[in-house]
Amino acid sequence: MDYRGFRDLKVYQLSYKLAMQIFEKTKGFPKEEKYSLTDQIRRSSRSVVANIAEAWKKRKYAKSFISKLIDSYAEEGETEVWLDMAFDAAYLSKEKHQYFLEKYDEVSRMLHSMINQ
């Protein structure tokens, strides 16, 4: 197997997959949400992934590494809020909402573990 750095991290792989699924799902959100909810949920879900990659690149410096992981952790929480709003606005089914929350809980646990290690 070729070494790919941050792309080998399970937390990166899962959060990347979720960001892409959110991108696809939000294509069906109403047009009036384009510059609000759609933009926000896409941005925060992508930021989870981007901050993981940045953290990995800064891993030589423990404080910088942890800081970027904390940023990713915060963006994960923000993404959950947008998912709740999308569900309450009836843009997400109960099943899809639950799926995303369960998967982001997994991301959250992985990030928390990395931060504490």
N, C-alpha and C positions, 0 to 999 in steps of 0.2 A: 504494500500500500504506500502510495506517495504521501509524504508529509505536506499538509496544506495549512498548518498553523491553526488559527482561530476557527477555520472551517471544519476542523476535526472535533471541535468541542460539541458535545451533545446539546448543551444549552444554546449554542449558536444555531445548530441545525434545526432544533425545534422552534426557536423564536423566528428564524428566517421562514420556515414553513408556515407558521401562523401569520406572519406579516403578509406573505403572498396570498394566503387564504382570505385574509381580511381585505386585501386589495381587490380580489375577485368578487367577494361578497358585496363590497360597497359599490361596485359598478351598478347594482340594482337599487341603490338608495335614491330617493327623490332628487330631482335636479336642484331644488331649492336648498338642499343640504350640501351642495358641492363645495362651497367655501366655508362651511362650518363643520358639522359633524363628520362628513366624509373626509375632509382634509385633516381634521384633528386626529381621528382614529388611525388613518393611514400614517400620519407623521409620527405619532407616539409608538405605534407598533414597529415601524422602521427604525426608530431611535433606539429601541431595546436592542436590536441586532447591531446597529452601528456602534453603540457604546460597548458592546461585548468585544467587537473587533478592535476598537480603540484601546480597551483595557488590555487585551492580549498584547498589543504592540508596546504597551507601557509596563509590561509585567516585570521588567528589570527593576523598576522603581516602585516599591511596595505601596507607598502612599498614593501615587498616581493610578496604579492598578486598581486599588480599592475604591478610589474616588470615581473612576469610570464605571466600575461595577455598581456602585451606589446609584450613579446616574441611570444606569440601565434598569436597576431595581425600581427606581422612582417612575421611570417611563412605563414600566410594566404595570404599576399601580394606576397610572393615568389611563392606560389602554383599557383596563378593567372598568373604569368609570365610563368611558365612551361606549364600551360594550353594553353596560347597564342602560345607558341613555338610548342606545339604538334598540335595545329590547323593549324598553318602556314606550318608545315611539312606534313600536310594532314593525320595525325594519328587520328584526331578527326573530326567528322562531325560538320557542323555548328550548328546543333541542340544540339548535346551533349556538345559542347563548350559553347553555350549560357546557357544551363541548369546548367553546373558547375559554370559559372560566376555569374548567378543569385543566386544560392544557397550560393556561397562563399561571395557574397555581403551581404546576410542575416547574415551569420556568422560574417562578419566584423562589421556590424551594432550592433549586440548583444555584441560583444567584446568591441566595442567603448563605448557603453552604460555602460557596467560593469566597464570599466576603469574610466569613468567620474562620476560614482556613488560612 
